[in-house]
Amino acid sequence: MKNVAIILAGGKGERFGSSLPKQFIKLAGQRVIEHTLDIFEKNDLIDEIYIVSNPNYTHTIEEIVVNKKYGKVTKIINGGKDRRESSYLGINAINHKEAKVLIHDAVRPLLSPKTILDSLKALDTYKAIDVAIPASDTIIEIKDGILEDIPVRSNMWQGQTPQGFLLSVIKKAHELANKESELEVTDDCSLVLKYNLAPIKIVEGEKQNMKITAPLDIYIADKYFQLKSSTLAYSNYSPEKLKDKVVVVFGGSEGIGKSIIDIAKSMGAKTHSFSRKENKVDISNFNDVELALEQVYKEDGKIDSIINTAAILKIGNISERDVSDIANEVNINYMGVINISKASFKYLKESKGHLTLFTSSSYTRGRALYSTYSSIKSAIVNFAQAVSEEWMPEEIKVNAICPDRTATPMRVSNFGKEAEGTLLTADEVALKTLSVIESKSTGQVFEVKMETV
């Protein structure tokens, strides 16, 4: 029996408040629907994928399927006037006599392989399943703005997707529904329940399997992707993958950069370090950066990874700081990143390599006396995410590392001696960074925290 996934992508984005339907909004380096399709495409249990599209965006989905080489997508179908009709059109397009069908929202891009497995296993015994999680809040029933009832919370669950069915059951449910002129249902399980076609087994889902509905959801989902990508990068890391790789570090003369050089070299990588102190390479000067990379390429014939840890930290009230001092900080901390990125492109395009930039925890919120530093670190995150999209067709990975407070010479010179055990070591951050450059992630911010080491 085939396992078929129907991805409902017919939304118009009206509640999201965007001119672009929410399934096409960018999230963690690619469009929401691409994340969702990736889940099913990469799952060995799924045989076929049908996409039910908003008719105005069918061409966009066709381009995505071609560009991303989604081999399991066998049909792209124009959706109907509402979710119920779109679901029916997807189900009706399945030619098999019987199949296990999973119907999933395109805007739930964090579905786990475990939930897919649990859903398909449940369909070995039951003819219909619904993925749901226990309600964390008290659910109330109202009428005309007045509270009518408070159901027992332990009996209340929140529905998610996928919903799963044997094809014969869900097809019959829709055929019965098509005979009714007026019908208000919000999902496919409602139809099976309405016509009493089969018991519906509840498969417990996961909280992160959230639906992108409002702009705030994008920010929450992005954080989930950061945590997910960090775990994947660190858990899949294997030191032997660095053997014979060519790694370039700007800012490699001390601190985190020096640790990256030392550890990468011990793992068999060919390393090159550049800094103003070591070999008079100033990253605020594009020609310096360009010549440094040319030198590496002539020597080794390739560059697999380019990492920038170089930065300066200047503290002060913006009204009192000298303009030339501020300009110098901007030129090194921000223009340096742009110079390195621009000069890196042709080498990383050839190797399908990895560009790694460094931000800091101060990027999430501006701090008094750190106005330029914090704002630049925020800009680096936006820059990394944007460049990852620009370079995605070339298969270049671009990510940012965000370490907690780390014991480096720059920190000591600005803050003096701090209590032992309260700071990360440069080696700890370096090891996490090296795991990221061997991952397939792009457009991510990888946080390195004390509790993860």
VOROKOL-811437 format. One record per residue (C-alpha): residue number from 1; z, x, y; residue in three letters. Coordinates in steps of 0.02 Angstrom, whole numbers, m for minus. Layout:
<nuzas>
NUZA    n      zz      xx      yy  res
NUZA  NUM       Z       X       Y  ALA
...
</nuzas>
This chain:
<nuzas>
NUZA    n      zz      xx      yy  res
NUZA    1       0       0       0  MET
NUZA    2     m50      69     171  LYS
NUZA    3      76      95     311  ASN
NUZA    4      m3      37     475  VAL
NUZA    5      71      58     649  ALA
NUZA    6      17     m61     788  ILE
NUZA    7      55       9     960  ILE
NUZA    8      65    m126    1094  LEU
NUZA    9       1     m48    1256  ALA
NUZA   10     m55    m201    1351  GLY
NUZA   11      78    m197    1488  GLY
NUZA   12      27    m211    1669  LYS
NUZA   13     177    m122    1746  GLY
NUZA   14     227    m268    1858  GLU
NUZA   15     414    m249    1829  ARG
NUZA   16     400     m61    1844  PHE
NUZA   17     337     m81    2022  GLY
NUZA   18     192      40    2003  SER
NUZA   19       4      19    2024  SER
NUZA   20     m11     114    1860  LEU
NUZA   21      51      29    1699  PRO
NUZA   22     210     113    1639  LYS
NUZA   23     131     173    1476  GLN
NUZA   24      25     293    1582  PHE
NUZA   25     167     362    1689  ILE
NUZA   26     198     548    1663  LYS
NUZA   27     357     593    1568  LEU
NUZA   28     409     767    1509  ALA
NUZA   29     236     842    1527  GLY
NUZA   30     125     701    1465  GLN
NUZA   31      97     513    1477  ARG
NUZA   32     224     396    1398  VAL
NUZA   33      96     326    1275  ILE
NUZA   34      51     503    1219  GLU
NUZA   35     231     535    1168  HIS
NUZA   36     230     372    1070  THR
NUZA   37      65     408     984  LEU
NUZA   38     125     584     942  ASP
NUZA   39     272     509     846  ILE
NUZA   40     160     408     730  PHE
NUZA   41      17     533     720  GLU
NUZA   42     134     671     660  LYS
NUZA   43     230     561     537  ASN
NUZA   44     168     588     359  ASP
NUZA   45     219     411     309  LEU
NUZA   46      98     328     431  ILE
NUZA   47     m81     304     368  ASP
NUZA   48    m165     214     514  GLU
NUZA   49    m132     177     697  ILE
NUZA   50    m204      28     792  TYR
NUZA   51    m184      26     982  ILE
NUZA   52    m186    m141    1073  VAL
NUZA   53    m235    m100    1252  SER
NUZA   54    m232    m178    1423  ASN
NUZA   55    m420    m215    1438  PRO
NUZA   56    m426    m129    1607  ASN
NUZA   57    m366      34    1530  TYR
NUZA   58    m455      37    1362  THR
NUZA   59    m569     178    1423  HIS
NUZA   60    m415     280    1474  THR
NUZA   61    m340     259    1300  ILE
NUZA   62    m506     308    1220  GLU
NUZA   63    m505     469    1323  GLU
NUZA   64    m326     506    1269  ILE
NUZA   65    m368     479    1086  VAL
NUZA   66    m519     595    1096  VAL
NUZA   67    m433     731    1199  ASN
NUZA   68    m275     733    1092  LYS
NUZA   69    m374     721     929  LYS
NUZA   70    m273     575     859  TYR
NUZA   71    m354     565     687  GLY
NUZA   72    m249     417     626  LYS
NUZA   73    m305     300     766  VAL
NUZA   74    m435     191     681  THR
NUZA   75    m449      48     806  LYS
NUZA   76    m423      20     993  ILE
NUZA   77    m418    m166    1028  ILE
NUZA   78    m418    m261    1192  ASN
NUZA   79    m255    m356    1210  GLY
NUZA   80    m228    m539    1252  GLY
NUZA   81    m147    m637    1392  LYS
NUZA   82      30    m603    1329  ASP
NUZA   83     127    m501    1203  ARG
NUZA   84     113    m632    1066  ARG
NUZA   85     m76    m641    1078  GLU
NUZA   86     m92    m451    1087  SER
NUZA   87      14    m433     932  SER
NUZA   88     m93    m561     841  TYR
NUZA   89    m254    m472     889  LEU
NUZA   90    m185    m309     819  GLY
NUZA   91    m128    m391     657  ILE
NUZA   92    m292    m485     636  ASN
NUZA   93    m388    m320     649  ALA
NUZA   94    m307    m252     490  ILE
NUZA   95    m431    m267     346  ASN
NUZA   96    m314    m229     202  HIS
NUZA   97    m262    m369      84  LYS
NUZA   98     m81    m312     100  GLU
NUZA   99       5    m176     201  ALA
NUZA  100     169    m126     280  LYS
NUZA  101     150    m155     466  VAL
NUZA  102     260     m78     602  LEU
NUZA  103     236    m155     775  ILE
NUZA  104     300     m41     912  HIS
NUZA  105     304     m42    1102  ASP
NUZA  106     201      96    1181  ALA
NUZA  107     340     118    1308  VAL
NUZA  108     471     170    1180  ARG
NUZA  109     427     356    1170  PRO
NUZA  110     589     416    1091  LEU
NUZA  111     578     334     920  LEU
NUZA  112     643     449     784  SER
NUZA  113     563     488     615  PRO
NUZA  114     725     426     535  LYS
NUZA  115     701     250     605  THR
NUZA  116     521     246     542  ILE
NUZA  117     580     302     369  LEU
NUZA  118     722     175     365  ASP
NUZA  119     605      35     419  SER
NUZA  120     473      73     287  LEU
NUZA  121     605      91     151  LYS
NUZA  122     680     m78     198  ALA
NUZA  123     507    m157     178  LEU
NUZA  124     513    m107      m6  ASP
NUZA  125     645    m243     m27  THR
NUZA  126     622    m361     120  TYR
NUZA  127     466    m443     193  LYS
NUZA  128     524    m426     373  ALA
NUZA  129     637    m306     468  ILE
NUZA  130     700    m288     645  ASP
NUZA  131     766    m127     720  VAL
NUZA  132     922    m157     825  ALA
NUZA  133    1081     m74     888  ILE
NUZA  134    1255    m149     914  PRO
NUZA  135    1280    m216    1090  ALA
NUZA  136    1392    m101    1191  SER
NUZA  137    1424    m229    1330  ASP
NUZA  138    1492    m404    1320  THR
NUZA  139    1348    m529    1311  ILE
NUZA  140    1367    m691    1410  ILE
NUZA  141    1267    m852    1405  GLU
NUZA  142    1233    m939    1570  ILE
NUZA  143    1152   m1099    1631  LYS
NUZA  144    1104   m1130    1813  ASP
NUZA  145    1204    m977    1864  GLY
NUZA  146    1363   m1036    1778  ILE
NUZA  147    1442    m949    1628  LEU
NUZA  148    1426   m1062    1475  GLU
NUZA  149    1485    m955    1331  ASP
NUZA  150    1541    m779    1281  ILE
NUZA  151    1483    m745    1102  PRO
NUZA  152    1586    m628     992  VAL
NUZA  153    1522    m456    1037  ARG
NUZA  154    1531    m389     858  SER
NUZA  155    1397    m518     813  ASN
NUZA  156    1283    m467     956  MET
NUZA  157    1150    m333     933  TRP
NUZA  158    1010    m272    1048  GLN
NUZA  159     836    m283     977  GLY
NUZA  160     718    m134     984  GLN
NUZA  161     553     m92     902  THR
NUZA  162     471     m61     784  PRO
NUZA  163     479    m229     699  GLN
NUZA  164     410    m219     523  GLY
NUZA  165     326    m343     406  PHE
NUZA  166     220    m361     255  LEU
NUZA  167      49    m401     324  LEU
NUZA  168      36    m567     231  SER
NUZA  169     199    m630     308  VAL
NUZA  170     167    m586     490  ILE
NUZA  171     m14    m643     478  LYS
NUZA  172      43    m814     416  LYS
NUZA  173     172    m824     556  ALA
NUZA  174      37    m798     688  HIS
NUZA  175     m83    m919     605  GLU
NUZA  176      52   m1054     614  LEU
NUZA  177      88   m1008     795  ALA
NUZA  178     m96   m1023     840  ASN
NUZA  179     m89   m1207     794  LYS
NUZA  180      40   m1244     929  GLU
NUZA  181     m15   m1274    1107  SER
NUZA  182     148   m1221    1189  GLU
NUZA  183     254   m1084    1113  LEU
NUZA  184     384    m973    1195  GLU
NUZA  185     422    m818    1091  VAL
NUZA  186     459    m641    1146  THR
NUZA  187     424    m546     985  ASP
NUZA  188     356    m557     808  ASP
NUZA  189     523    m579     721  CYS
NUZA  190     547    m739     823  SER
NUZA  191     394    m812     735  LEU
NUZA  192     453    m766     560  VAL
NUZA  193     622    m841     603  LEU
NUZA  194     547    m999     680  LYS
NUZA  195     442   m1039     527  TYR
NUZA  196     576    m980     404  ASN
NUZA  197     452    m868     314  LEU
NUZA  198     573    m733     256  ALA
NUZA  199     748    m660     284  PRO
NUZA  200     741    m526     418  ILE
NUZA  201     835    m367     373  LYS
NUZA  202     917    m272     516  ILE
NUZA  203     882     m86     519  VAL
NUZA  204    1004       4     633  GLU
NUZA  205     911      99     767  GLY
NUZA  206     966     231     891  GLU
NUZA  207    1022     219    1072  LYS
NUZA  208     890     342    1132  GLN
NUZA  209     751     227    1070  ASN
NUZA  210     749     153    1244  MET
NUZA  211     612      51    1325  LYS
NUZA  212     536     114    1488  ILE
NUZA  213     551     m39    1599  THR
NUZA  214     612      20    1770  ALA
NUZA  215     587     182    1870  PRO
NUZA  216     766     236    1827  LEU
NUZA  217     719     234    1643  ASP
NUZA  218     597     376    1672  ILE
NUZA  219     737     489    1733  TYR
NUZA  220     850     443    1587  ILE
NUZA  221     710     468    1461  ALA
NUZA  222     666     636    1540  ASP
NUZA  223     844     695    1509  LYS
NUZA  224     833     639    1327  TYR
NUZA  225     673     740    1309  PHE
NUZA  226     759     893    1384  GLN
NUZA  227     900     880    1258  LEU
NUZA  228     780     846    1116  LYS
NUZA  229     666     991    1161  SER
NUZA  230     813    1110    1181  SER
NUZA  231     875    1068    1007  THR
NUZA  232     703    1087     930  LEU
NUZA  233     668    1252    1016  ALA
NUZA  234     834    1329     966  TYR
NUZA  235     837    1263     787  SER
NUZA  236     658    1316     748  ASN
NUZA  237     679    1490     818  TYR
NUZA  238     641    1635     703  SER
NUZA  239     656    1815     769  PRO
NUZA  240     513    1877     661  GLU
NUZA  241     394    1768     763  LYS
NUZA  242     410    1894     905  LEU
NUZA  243     344    2041     805  LYS
NUZA  244     193    2121     891  ASP
NUZA  245     196    1991    1031  LYS
NUZA  246     168    2060    1207  VAL
NUZA  247     307    2002    1322  VAL
NUZA  248     309    2035    1510  VAL
NUZA  249     468    2011    1612  VAL
NUZA  250     474    2014    1801  PHE
NUZA  251     651    2057    1852  GLY
NUZA  252     680    2153    1691  GLY
NUZA  253     782    2297    1761  SER
NUZA  254     951    2209    1751  GLU
NUZA  255    1043    2050    1705  GLY
NUZA  256     956    1917    1601  ILE
NUZA  257     786    2000    1620  GLY
NUZA  258     850    2165    1548  LYS
NUZA  259     932    2073    1402  SER
NUZA  260     767    1984    1365  ILE
NUZA  261     677    2151    1363  ILE
NUZA  262     807    2236    1252  ASP
NUZA  263     821    2094    1125  ILE
NUZA  264     633    2061    1117  ALA
NUZA  265     602    2246    1088  LYS
NUZA  266     731    2250     948  SER
NUZA  267     636    2106     865  MET
NUZA  268     472    2200     863  GLY
NUZA  269     393    2136    1024  ALA
NUZA  270     295    2249    1142  LYS
NUZA  271     387    2231    1307  THR
NUZA  272     345    2271    1488  HIS
NUZA  273     471    2260    1630  SER
NUZA  274     429    2252    1815  PHE
NUZA  275     542    2249    1967  SER
NUZA  276     560    2323    2139  ARG
NUZA  277     699    2438    2078  LYS
NUZA  278     612    2496    1920  GLU
NUZA  279     429    2520    1967  ASN
NUZA  280     413    2453    2144  LYS
NUZA  281     331    2288    2093  VAL
NUZA  282     370    2158    2226  ASP
NUZA  283     333    1982    2161  ILE
NUZA  284     315    1916    2338  SER
NUZA  285     157    2023    2346  ASN
NUZA  286      16    1947    2243  PHE
NUZA  287     m76    2113    2226  ASN
NUZA  288      78    2195    2149  ASP
NUZA  289      90    2059    2018  VAL
NUZA  290     m97    2060    1982  GLU
NUZA  291    m101    2249    1958  LEU
NUZA  292      52    2245    1845  ALA
NUZA  293     m27    2118    1728  LEU
NUZA  294    m193    2210    1728  GLU
NUZA  295    m100    2367    1675  GLN
NUZA  296     m18    2276    1528  VAL
NUZA  297    m182    2197    1472  TYR
NUZA  298    m273    2364    1475  LYS
NUZA  299    m134    2443    1372  GLU
NUZA  300    m107    2305    1241  ASP
NUZA  301    m264    2197    1249  GLY
NUZA  302    m168    2035    1267  LYS
NUZA  303     m15    1953    1347  ILE
NUZA  304      77    1821    1246  ASP
NUZA  305     222    1779    1360  SER
NUZA  306     263    1804    1544  ILE
NUZA  307     441    1774    1603  ILE
NUZA  308     509    1779    1780  ASN
NUZA  309     694    1808    1805  THR
NUZA  310     677    1896    1974  ALA
NUZA  311     769    1811    2117  ALA
NUZA  312     890    1844    2259  ILE
NUZA  313    1037    1738    2316  LEU
NUZA  314    1081    1725    2500  LYS
NUZA  315    1224    1615    2558  ILE
NUZA  316    1249    1546    2733  GLY
NUZA  317    1241    1400    2853  ASN
NUZA  318    1058    1366    2890  ILE
NUZA  319    1094    1356    3077  SER
NUZA  320    1166    1531    3078  GLU
NUZA  321    1049    1624    2961  ARG
NUZA  322     909    1731    3030  ASP
NUZA  323     735    1659    3006  VAL
NUZA  324     667    1822    2936  SER
NUZA  325     806    1826    2807  ASP
NUZA  326     765    1647    2753  ILE
NUZA  327     580    1690    2744  ALA
NUZA  328     617    1839    2633  ASN
NUZA  329     718    1728    2514  GLU
NUZA  330     578    1599    2507  VAL
NUZA  331     445    1732    2479  ASN
NUZA  332     537    1812    2333  ILE
NUZA  333     612    1657    2251  ASN
NUZA  334     468    1536    2274  TYR
NUZA  335     308    1625    2325  MET
NUZA  336     350    1752    2189  GLY
NUZA  337     344    1613    2060  VAL
NUZA  338     176    1553    2127  ILE
NUZA  339     105    1730    2127  ASN
NUZA  340     161    1762    1948  ILE
NUZA  341      94    1595    1889  SER
NUZA  342     m74    1614    1973  LYS
NUZA  343     m98    1792    1910  ALA
NUZA  344     m42    1743    1734  SER
NUZA  345    m169    1605    1703  PHE
NUZA  346    m317    1703    1636  LYS
NUZA  347    m210    1804    1515  TYR
NUZA  348    m111    1656    1448  LEU
NUZA  349    m269    1552    1433  LYS
NUZA  350    m340    1683    1316  GLU
NUZA  351    m181    1697    1210  SER
NUZA  352    m129    1513    1225  LYS
NUZA  353      33    1590    1283  GLY
NUZA  354     192    1543    1371  HIS
NUZA  355     249    1553    1553  LEU
NUZA  356     437    1541    1576  THR
NUZA  357     518    1519    1746  LEU
NUZA  358     702    1516    1791  PHE
NUZA  359     792    1382    1888  THR
NUZA  360     980    1355    1904  SER
NUZA  361    1105    1214    1890  SER
NUZA  362    1102    1201    2080  SER
NUZA  363     928    1122    2070  TYR
NUZA  364    1002     950    2034  THR
NUZA  365    1097     936    2198  ARG
NUZA  366    1093    1030    2362  GLY
NUZA  367    1252    1125    2405  ARG
NUZA  368    1320    1177    2573  ALA
NUZA  369    1283    1361    2611  LEU
NUZA  370    1151    1362    2471  TYR
NUZA  371    1021    1253    2557  SER
NUZA  372     871    1367    2531  THR
NUZA  373     923    1429    2360  TYR
NUZA  374     958    1255    2290  SER
NUZA  375     800    1179    2363  SER
NUZA  376     692    1322    2295  ILE
NUZA  377     767    1302    2121  LYS
NUZA  378     726    1116    2130  SER
NUZA  379     549    1159    2184  ALA
NUZA  380     530    1276    2034  ILE
NUZA  381     569    1132    1914  VAL
NUZA  382     438    1022    1998  ASN
NUZA  383     316    1168    1999  PHE
NUZA  384     340    1204    1813  ALA
NUZA  385     314    1022    1767  GLN
NUZA  386     158    1007    1875  ALA
NUZA  387      80    1169    1813  VAL
NUZA  388     116    1122    1632  SER
NUZA  389       5     969    1658  GLU
NUZA  390    m131    1069    1745  GLU
NUZA  391    m134    1199    1606  TRP
NUZA  392    m110    1082    1458  MET
NUZA  393    m298    1076    1418  PRO
NUZA  394    m292    1265    1397  GLU
NUZA  395    m140    1248    1281  GLU
NUZA  396     m32    1357    1394  ILE
NUZA  397     152    1313    1383  LYS
NUZA  398     252    1312    1545  VAL
NUZA  399     441    1285    1544  ASN
NUZA  400     595    1320    1648  ALA
NUZA  401     762    1390    1591  ILE
NUZA  402     918    1323    1675  CYS
NUZA  403    1071    1426    1626  PRO
NUZA  404    1250    1387    1670  ASP
NUZA  405    1345    1517    1769  ARG
NUZA  406    1301    1685    1692  THR
NUZA  407    1380    1857    1708  ALA
NUZA  408    1243    1955    1797  THR
NUZA  409    1246    2091    1931  PRO
NUZA  410    1179    1964    2059  MET
NUZA  411    1324    1846    2023  ARG
NUZA  412    1454    1983    2030  VAL
NUZA  413    1388    2044    2198  SER
NUZA  414    1402    1867    2270  ASN
NUZA  415    1560    1801    2186  PHE
NUZA  416    1657    1953    2128  GLY
NUZA  417    1754    1959    1965  LYS
NUZA  418    1777    1794    1873  GLU
NUZA  419    1889    1746    1727  ALA
NUZA  420    1831    1798    1554  GLU
NUZA  421    1761    1658    1448  GLY
NUZA  422    1704    1556    1598  THR
NUZA  423    1529    1630    1606  LEU
NUZA  424    1382    1645    1488  LEU
NUZA  425    1328    1821    1444  THR
NUZA  426    1154    1881    1488  ALA
NUZA  427    1120    1907    1302  ASP
NUZA  428    1161    1726    1262  GLU
NUZA  429    1037    1664    1392  VAL
NUZA  430     907    1791    1334  ALA
NUZA  431     917    1732    1153  LEU
NUZA  432     891    1551    1206  LYS
NUZA  433     745    1602    1317  THR
NUZA  434     661    1695    1174  LEU
NUZA  435     678    1541    1064  SER
NUZA  436     592    1436    1197  VAL
NUZA  437     441    1552    1212  ILE
NUZA  438     407    1528    1027  GLU
NUZA  439     418    1337    1038  SER
NUZA  440     275    1215    1066  LYS
NUZA  441     364    1129    1209  SER
NUZA  442     289    1120    1383  THR
NUZA  443     343    1044    1548  GLY
NUZA  444     527    1051    1497  GLN
NUZA  445     687    1111    1578  VAL
NUZA  446     794    1197    1445  PHE
NUZA  447     977    1198    1490  GLU
NUZA  448    1085    1338    1422  VAL
NUZA  449    1266    1281    1425  LYS
NUZA  450    1430    1359    1374  MET
NUZA  451    1459    1228    1238  GLU
NUZA  452    1291    1266    1154  THR
NUZA  453    1328    1447    1117  VAL
</nuzas>
